[in-house]
Amino acid sequence: MAEVMANAATSVMGSVIGKLADMLTDKYNLARDVKQGIRSLQDELRTMEAMLLRLEDKDDDQIDPLAKDWRSKVRELSYDIEDCIDRFVLNHSHGDGGSTANFVHKAIQMVKTLFKDRGIAEEIRRLKRLVSEQSERGKRYYDINQCLLASPTQPVPLDLRAPALFQEARDLVGIDAPREEIISLLRCEDKEHKVVSIYGIGGQGKTTLAMEVYNKITEAAFDSRAFVSVSQTPDMKKLLRDILSQISKSHFDQSQMLETVEQLIRTVKECLKDKRYFILIDDIWNVWAWELVRSALPRNDNGSRIITTTRIEAVAKSCCTGIAAQMYQAKPLSHEDSQRLFFKRLFLSSDDCHPDLRKVSDDILKKCCGLPLAIISIAGLLANRSKAVEVWVNVLRSIAAAVDKDSPIDKMKRILLLSYVDLPHHLKSCLLYLSVFPEDYPIDCRQLILLWVAEGLIPGQDRESMEQLGRSYLNELINRSLVQPTKVVGHGATVKQCRVHDVILEFIVSKAVEDNFVTIWNGNGFSKNYSSNKIRRLSIQKDISSRAEEIAKTIRNGAQIRSINIFGSNSVLLNKHATEFLNSQVLRVLNIEVQYSECPLGHVKSLGQLKYLRLLTKHSVIKLPEDIEKLQRLETLDVRWARLENLPTCIIQLHKLVRLFVHASVRLPDGIGSLQALEELSLINLGIQSVKFIQGLGDLTNLKLLQIDWPCSTELRDMKDHKEASISTLSKLFTRLRELCVWGSDPDATCSFMASCVPTPPPLQMLLLDTHNLNRVGPQISSLVNLSRLSIRVHGEAGKEGINILASLPMLLSLTVSLSDDQDGDSGILYARHAISSQGFQRLVKVNLRCWREAALEFEPGAMPKLQRLKLELQARCQFKFGEGGLVLGLQNLGLGLKHVAVEVACGAAVADEVEALEDDIRGAAAVHPNRPILQIQRIHQDCMAQGCSRQASIQPCHT
């Protein structure tokens, strides 16, 4: 569609016009003829922008080839103009890193800038000539008497029906009958190895169905369980490590030493050799990928079960070759289920649909062919339009443009195209940006928004307002069902993690490549725009070792590259060529997410636009540039997973740094107080920092988020100055922080700094805390009336008084409580049953209770009336120590809105009948709850189970 191509040009065009306006201010003191050239250039660009905006309402078949060519040239010219402006601005700032340069140095820089200003006049004339040529060409094709101007949008909240729609899809996909059918295929009395392969076209709900079966089968007889997704271009090392992470933590930790796929296959096979396992392998695209995965799964005749999903029937047949297996073809939704899913998004119930709309909706649903993804997408489109018959009829006509004989997947693509065309232009760029992430990648929403801001896709000058606007854009994409929420926090209004369905991602990638928005390496090769266009954004999604030299040269010479995203196993590229990455003046984003690879960035070769630097290199050593102070526009530095002992001292000169994330092992330089723009700081180990650093921490007046590790070792307790400085600093910060996480603090010190909030309630909204006595910190916690999220680990006593204080917090939405023994192994209360009454926890929607010691729970009638999600970790060895009812009483008494219950049964030191009795109790209580919540039960620490069936087995507890 034309809108795709026009969109990237209009997005960057608006940015260029704004930057040209900034150049006309007194800040740059340009010569009169230069200013006159800039004003003329602005006028031409505004005219071209108006023409581009008109293109957004036209289909490809309405635009002739010459106009399409003009549109592409305007896009590339817009990028080049913005790069020229950015280089000019950098020359004027000449990035002295905030240091106090001497007079001679400043004089030299002024002379250099003067000569460069002479050059800008010629550059402006050249660009104006090119723009005039393109503008004249454009005017030959379009009448621009009427211009379509983009109107600013109001903040868009998350429509709570949108996340519910995906939940409804899980409930609906004709789910009951096929789920039970597949379960019956998997269940049999003998111990043979068995596979069920689910196949069908994309968007039909295969993964949803497979996950329903996987979650429904909670048989204790399975020793190991794992779920992995293969994808179209699989990273087999990552996939095998993902399996290891779920079946054996110890083997997973050791797998970083394994370099080849063959070594990982042998390790997985050894782990599963004598076990009965249940593995779900999702989204297999070819036979070789299945055969490689199958080689790691031993056929040991222990009754193991495997589920596979694929779009390709031949792959499904391969999965079923030579073993006891069954193919299952996914079926489309019935018309009745399609209606339920459709109306769930648009009305409170199908009865609210006007009869005239019902007829149109029936015709629309016929075009969706029973595909859940198509139904959700078209419902998301209509949710943003008027509920008028003529509007819905127009949508139907657009879908009907697909020939009736087209396949369901072609009709699905037509619906996606219609949804894309309907987006306002500012959302199109944000949607296309999702193409930088690999298939099946869990996208952190906050990270995505920061990337949008750094890339200039969110308009504005005020950073906080831009982030809020970015959240609004994301909400709108979710409301339109183009992005799927996977983790929703609080009371359901904020999405923490999201993903893009693989069918939608295929569509997005095709449009992004067509528009030269991004260039992608995905393992099968580069996208088709690699050699034919300038690279604006580079996303390396799979191992590129075989062409590392080539891509390194491309990056080295890529003066126009604005962002680099690297995922997967790319040790060759990073080890040898990471020094090339900070070479471009227009680079805004460097996002590296790999494992087992060194990443020496070397020196900053040019004073760039870099705003976002993230190095997620687990188990790897990195080296930050010693001259990192040159990155004067850097706002985010995220090295929290990297092995890095110290930060360069000059980092305190990054005066625009807003977010600094490091590992707890990193020692930070003194002078942190000079980073006055800093708002988020994590994770700081106070035990290894100097007193001067801790004192400077208290000077960060704009700090909103702080995460610290405060070890209470004997050595540190004896350091009076260190402790006093820490208490003083935290007392200052506590009165203005919004989020605070404190691990391992001294109980006396905790009470001391928290006492500062009395009597004025702080703005704190999230708190994570370790304590030895819940009752003791209770008075301080009770004053946190703005607190919506609380996570507290109690190492000692957690009495009724302390629990009642937590229950009284008026704004609390999410609560995590971990009960463990103190350092001497004493819980303070033997065989305690903690009762949750109807008084308190009135707004709580999410609870995670982790009992790492001998403790039981009782939910009284009316407890937690708004609760939606409950997660428990329970010690099975205590099942018979609390009398009738076992470890959990009254689960059925929880609020009517309860949707999901997850229970981890800790089997350490427990015998079989204790484990089974606990699981039976949980299943029985969940079954009689009025809302019939989804139940997941998982056993942990099975290797530490005791032998025999005695309920009173006297065995030393396993460490959990």
C-alpha positions, -999 to 999 in steps of 0.1 A, spaced: 0 0 0 11 36 -7 6 45 30 34 23 40 59 40 18 46 75 25 46 69 62 83 67 69 89 98 48 62 119 66 75 107 99 111 119 93 99 150 74 81 164 104 113 159 124 134 177 97 111 207 96 113 211 134 151 208 134 153 234 106 132 258 127 157 253 156 186 262 134 170 296 128 172 306 164 199 328 179 215 298 194 235 291 162 240 327 149 240 318 112 247 341 84 217 359 67 221 340 34 222 307 53 190 315 72 173 326 40 182 292 24 169 273 55 135 292 54 131 285 17 140 248 23 114 247 51 87 260 27 95 234 1 95 206 27 61 217 41 46 215 6 61 180 1 49 169 35 13 179 25 16 158 -6 29 128 13 1 131 38 -24 128 9 -7 97 -3 -16 80 30 -52 76 19 -44 60 -14 -39 24 -24 -10 12 -45 -33 7 -75 -43 44 -73 -8 56 -77 13 55 -109 49 42 -109 64 77 -113 47 89 -82 59 58 -63 95 66 -74 91 102 -62 78 90 -29 109 68 -24 133 96 -33 116 120 -9 120 94 19 157 90 13 163 127 9 145 134 42 168 111 60 199 127 44 187 162 53 182 152 90 217 136 91 232 168 77 214 189 104 225 165 131 261 167 120 259 205 120 245 206 155 273 183 167 299 206 152 285 235 172 284 216 205 318 200 198 311 177 228 338 186 253 321 161 276 313 189 301 349 193 311 364 227 318 385 231 287 413 257 286 410 289 266 433 277 238 412 245 232 380 266 231 395 290 206 406 262 183 371 247 184 356 281 175 379 284 145 370 249 134 333 257 137 337 289 117 351 269 88 324 243 91 297 270 90 310 282 57 304 246 45 268 245 58 258 273 35 269 253 4 253 222 19 220 240 24 221 253 -12 227 217 -25 199 202 -5 175 230 -15 183 223 -51 175 186 -46 144 193 -27 131 218 -53 136 192 -80 116 166 -61 90 192 -51 84 202 -88 82 165 -97 56 160 -70 35 189 -81 32 174 -115 13 144 -100 -9 159 -73 -33 187 -67 -24 200 -32 -51 226 -28 -65 206 0 -39 192 25 -45 165 51 -29 176 83 -22 153 112 -41 163 143 -26 157 177 -41 127 195 -53 127 231 -36 102 255 -51 67 248 -57 45 278 -56 7 275 -90 -6 266 -94 -33 292 -114 -53 267 -84 -57 245 -63 -80 268 -95 -98 277 -101 -105 240 -69 -126 238 -80 -144 269 -114 -150 254 -97 -164 223 -80 -189 245 -113 -198 261 -131 -201 227 -109 -216 200 -135 -244 200 -113 -252 229 -131 -278 250 -137 -305 224 -103 -304 206 -84 -300 239 -100 -331 253 -95 -349 221 -58 -342 221 -55 -351 258 -71 -385 250 -46 -391 222 -17 -384 246 -31 -406 274 -27 -443 273 -20 -470 298 13 -483 284 47 -467 286 53 -461 249 68 -428 236 40 -408 220 38 -376 198 7 -355 187 14 -330 159 -11 -302 155 -10 -285 121 -30 -258 103 -27 -224 87 -13 -193 106 -37 -175 129 -58 -205 135 -49 -209 172 -26 -239 171 -3 -225 198 -32 -216 220 -47 -250 217 -13 -267 224 -7 -245 255 -42 -253 268 -34 -290 266 1 -284 281 -14 -265 311 -43 -289 315 -22 -320 319 -7 -316 353 0 -353 359 26 -358 387 40 -387 368 60 -364 345 95 -359 358 103 -330 335 83 -305 314 94 -278 289 78 -255 263 99 -240 234 92 -222 202 113 -230 171 103 -202 146 110 -199 109 147 -192 114 156 -212 145 186 -206 167 192 -242 178 217 -234 205 192 -210 222 164 -235 217 183 -264 234 194 -241 262 158 -231 267 149 -267 271 177 -272 296 166 -241 316 133 -259 322 144 -294 329 177 -289 348 189 -256 362 224 -271 370 229 -283 335 216 -250 321 241 -231 342 269 -253 328 257 -250 292 275 -217 288 306 -238 284 292 -258 255 299 -243 221 283 -267 196 248 -279 189 260 -315 192 273 -309 228 239 -294 238 220 -323 222 240 -348 242 234 -328 274 197 -326 269 195 -362 260 215 -372 292 192 -351 314 161 -368 300 176 -403 296 157 -421 324 129 -396 329 92 -394 318 90 -360 301 64 -338 285 77 -314 259 58 -289 237 76 -278 206 58 -249 189 60 -235 154 82 -259 135 88 -248 99 108 -276 83 117 -312 87 154 -307 95 146 -285 125 123 -312 139 149 -340 133 175 -320 151 152 -314 182 140 -350 181 176 -362 183 179 -346 217 147 -363 231 154 -399 240 128 -426 232 131 -444 265 97 -460 267 90 -443 301 57 -429 288 71 -396 276 48 -372 256 56 -346 229 33 -321 213 44 -303 181 27 -275 161 34 -265 125 17 -248 96 30 -274 72 14 -308 68 46 -325 56 64 -314 88 35 -328 108 39 -361 90 76 -361 97 69 -356 134 48 -387 134 72 -410 114 84 -442 130 68 -437 164 34 -440 180 20 -406 169 -11 -389 158 -17 -358 135 -44 -334 145 -56 -307 120 -66 -275 138 -102 -265 129 -116 -230 123 -140 -215 148 -177 -222 144 -199 -193 134 -213 -191 169 -178 -190 185 -167 -164 159 -196 -142 169 -188 -145 206 -152 -135 200 -161 -106 177 -189 -91 199 -168 -95 230 -145 -67 217 -172 -44 204 -202 -48 228 -209 -59 264 -228 -88 248 -241 -98 214 -275 -86 225 -263 -50 224 -255 -53 186 -281 -34 165 -299 -58 141 -287 -38 111 -251 -42 122 -256 -79 130 -263 -86 93 -231 -68 82 -211 -85 110 -222 -119 97 -208 -110 63 -176 -97 78 -172 -129 99 -176 -150 68 -146 -133 53 -126 -142 84 -130 -179 77 -131 -188 114 -95 -176 120 -92 -162 156 -64 -138 146 -85 -124 117 -115 -119 139 -95 -102 166 -78 -79 141 -110 -68 124 -127 -63 157 -98 -41 168 -102 -20 137 -140 -16 141 -135 -7 178 -119 25 167 -147 34 143 -183 46 145 -209 19 151 -228 30 120 -240 6 93 -223 26 64 -190 25 82 -191 -13 87 -203 -18 51 -172 2 39 -150 -21 59 -167 -51 44 -162 -38 9 -125 -34 16 -122 -70 28 -142 -82 -1 -116 -68 -25 -98 -101 -18 -110 -125 -45 -134 -152 -30 -112 -180 -43 -82 -166 -23 -70 -188 6 -79 -180 41 -44 -168 48 -46 -144 19 -78 -130 33 -61 -127 66 -34 -106 50 -60 -84 34 -75 -78 68 -41 -69 83 -35 -45 54 -68 -28 61 -60 -25 98 -26 -10 89 -41 15 64 -65 27 91 -37 37 114 -28 74 118 6 80 103 24 85 137 14 49 147 26 34 114 62 41 122 59 28 157 43 -4 143 70 -8 117 97 -5 144 85 -39 158 102 -55 128 136 -50 146 127 -78 171 131 -115 162 101 -138 159 85 -149 192 106 -123 211 90 -112 244 90 -74 241 95 -53 272 71 -24 268 91 1 287 122 -8 266 101 -4 234 89 30 244 124 42 252 136 29 218 107 48 201 118 80 219 155 75 211 147 70 174 127 102 172 94 84 165 76 102 194 72 139 189 79 165 216 106 181 237 97 172 272 111 136 278 85 126 304 56 137 282 72 119 253 73 86 273 37 91 283 28 96 247 47 65 238 27 45 263 -5 60 247 7 49 212 14 13 225 -21 12 241 -36 22 208 -18 -6 189 -30 -31 216 -65 -17 214 -64 -23 176 -53 -59 183 -20 -55 163 1 -61 194 -8 -88 219 -3 -81 256 14 -110 275 19 -95 309 -5 -70 324 3 -54 358 -16 -36 385 -53 -35 380 -49 -44 343 -44 -9 329 -6 -12 322 10 -38 299 44 -48 310 53 -72 282 39 -78 247 45 -98 216 36 -98 179 18 -128 164 40 -144 138 15 -138 110 13 -101 119 51 -99 122 55 -113 87 32 -85 74 51 -58 94 85 -70 82 74 -70 46 62 -34 48 93 -23 68 116 -38 42 96 -24 13 99 11 29 136 7 37 126 13 73 149 -15 85 174 -39 70 173 -74 86 195 -105 88 175 -134 100 197 -164 93 183 -170 58 201 -140 45 196 -103 44 163 -87 36 160 -76 -1 167 -40 6 203 -48 19 222 -39 -13 198 -16 -31 194 11 -5 212 30 22 209 11 56 189 33 80 183 7 107 201 -26 111 186 -56 129 208 -87 131 185 -114 145 205 -146 141 242 -156 140 260 -138 113 294 -153 118 298 -164 82 295 -128 70 308 -109 100 336 -92 81 311 -80 55 286 -65 79 314 -50 100 326 -31 69 290 -21 62 287 -7 98 321 10 95 312 28 63 275 33 73 274 70 80 236 69 77 229 40 101 206 53 129 202 22 150 219 -12 154 201 -41 171 219 -74 175 204 -106 189 213 -143 191 248 -159 191 271 -134 174 304 -139 192 325 -135 161 309 -102 152 311 -88 187 346 -101 197 363 -88 166 343 -59 154 325 -42 183 350 -14 181 333 -3 149 299 3 164 304 39 178 316 52 144 285 70 131 274 106 139 238 98 133 236 66 154 208 69 180 204 33 193 229 5 200 210 -24 214 230 -57 218 214 -87 234 236 -118 232 251 -145 254 286 -158 259 304 -131 239 329 -104 248 320 -69 236 349 -44 236 334 -12 223 368 6 220 368 44 217 340 68 207 352 77 171 326 104 165 305 126 187 272 111 178 235 113 185 235 81 206 207 82 232 202 46 240 231 21 248 221 -14 260 245 -42 263 227 -73 276 256 -97 273 249 -125 299 280 -144 312 302 -121 291 329 -95 297 324 -60 282 345 -29 281 329 5 279 348 33 261 372 52 284 361 83 266 324 76 271 319 112 282 318 121 245 283 106 243 268 138 256 233 129 243 232 95 260 200 91 281 200 53 288 230 32 297 220 -4 305 248 -29 313 230 -47 341 238 -82 329 274 -76 318 305 -86 337 319 -52 345 339 -43 376 341 -6 373 325 22 353 348 48 337 353 78 360 342 101 333 307 88 333 298 115 358 301 139 329 271 125 311 248 153 321 218 141 301 219 105 315 184 96 328 188 59 333 218 39 346 215 2 351 245 -19 362 251 -52 379 255 -53 417 291 -62 414 300 -29 397 318 -2 417 307 33 407 329 65 407 326 92 433 308 123 421 275 106 412 257 137 425 267 156 393 243 135 372 214 157 380 193 144 351 194 109 366 160 94 374 166 57 375 195 39 391 199 1 396 214 -21 410 238 -5 434 257 -26 460 262 -1 489 286 -25 505 313 -20 479 307 18 473 327 45 490 312 68 517 317 97 493 297 80 466 268 72 491 267 108 502 266 120 466 237 96 459 216 118 483 221 148 460 202 132 431 172 154 435 154 140 404 158 103 413 126 84 410 137 47 409 164 32 430 174 -4 435 201 -13 460 217 -43 476 225 -34 512 244 -64 527 242 -65 565 275 -84 570 293 -82 603 322 -63 587 298 -36 573 279 -33 605 311 -23 622 317 5 597 298 32 615 305 60 589 294 38 561 261 28 578 253 64 589 259 77 554 236 50 539 208 58 564 212 95 558 211 92 520 182 68 520 163 91 544 166 120 519 157 99 489 128 81 506 107 112 507 107 116 469 113 82 453 85 65 434 101 30 434 125 16 459 140 -19 460 163 -28 490 178 -63 493 195 -77 524 193 -46 546 200 -45 584 166 -44 602 176 -15 624 188 5 594 156 -2 575 135 12 602 157 42 606 155 55 570 118 45 566 110 65 597 117 96 577 83 93 559 64 99 591 42 120 593 43 131 556 34 103 532 60 99 505 50 95 468 63 59 469 43 36 446 65 4 446 85 -11 474 107 -42 477 121 -50 511 138 -76 532 130 -77 569 134 -100 599 102 -90 616 71 -78 597 56 -64 628 86 -42 634 85 -24 600 47 -24 600 43 12 614 65 26 586 48 6 559 14 16 571 22 53 562 28 44 526 -7 53 515 3 57 478 18 22 476 3 1 448 30 -27 445 47 -43 475 72 -72 476 85 -82 510 107 -111 522 102 -120 558 132 -139 573 116 -143 607 83 -135 624 53 -126 603 25 -123 628 -11 -113 625 -4 -77 633 20 -74 604 -4 -90 580 -32 -67 591 -9 -37 584 -3 -49 548 -41 -55 544 -48 -19 554 -28 -3 526 -56 15 506 -40 16 471 -23 -18 471 -29 -37 438 0 -63 438 15 -81 467 44 -106 470 53 -121 503 81 -146 508 82 -164 542 116 -179 551 135 -189 582 160 -164 596 197 -170 594 196 -194 623 169 -215 607 142 -203 631 109 -190 617 98 -176 650 65 -194 648 61 -231 645 34 -245 623 18 -211 618 -15 -208 598 -19 -173 585 -55 -162 582 -66 -136 555 -99 -121 565 -124 -100 546 -111 -68 563 -85 -53 541 -68 -61 507 -99 -44 491 -82 -35 458 -57 -63 455 -57 -80 421 -25 -100 422 -9 -120 450 22 -142 451 27 -160 485 59 -180 488 62 -202 519 98 -214 521 92 -226 557 65 -244 577 35 -222 572 -2 -226 560 -29 -203 547 -65 -197 553 -87 -175 532 -119 -165 551 -152 -158 533 -150 -124 515 -112 -123 515 -95 -103 487 -127 -95 468 -110 -81 437 -83 -108 433 -77 -120 398 -44 -139 399 -30 -161 428 4 -177 429 15 -200 458 46 -219 466 40 -245 493 61 -270 512 44 -304 507 63 -319 537 40 -298 559 7 -310 544 -3 -331 574 11 -309 602 -18 -284 603 -47 -307 608 -77 -311 585 -76 -291 553 -38 -292 549 -18 -262 538 -45 -242 522 -80 -236 535 -108 -216 519 -94 -211 483 -130 -211 471 -137 -181 493 -116 -157 472 -132 -130 451 -155 -139 422 -131 -123 397 -104 -149 403 -91 -160 369 -58 -178 374 -43 -199 402 -7 -212 399 8 -235 426 44 -246 429 45 -277 451 80 -279 467 87 -316 471 119 -314 492 118 -339 521 82 -348 513 69 -383 506 46 -391 478 13 -391 497 20 -356 511 26 -342 476 -5 -359 461 -27 -349 490 -17 -312 487 -23 -313 449 -57 -330 454 -67 -303 480 -58 -275 456 -77 -291 426 -107 -297 448 -109 -261 461 -103 -246 426 -131 -268 411 -157 -255 435 -147 -218 432 -176 -200 415 -155 -186 386 -137 -219 379 -102 -203 376 -75 -217 353 -53 -239 375 -16 -247 370 2 -270 394 40 -276 390 63 -297 411 97 -284 421 127 -300 439 114 -335 430 150 -348 432 149 -340 469 118 -361 477 119 -386 505 112 -423 499 83 -442 513 47 -433 521 48 -425 558 30 -393 566 52 -387 596 85 -393 578 113 -377 598 137 -364 572 160 -334 571 145 -307 549 160 -301 515 172 -265 509 147 -246 488 
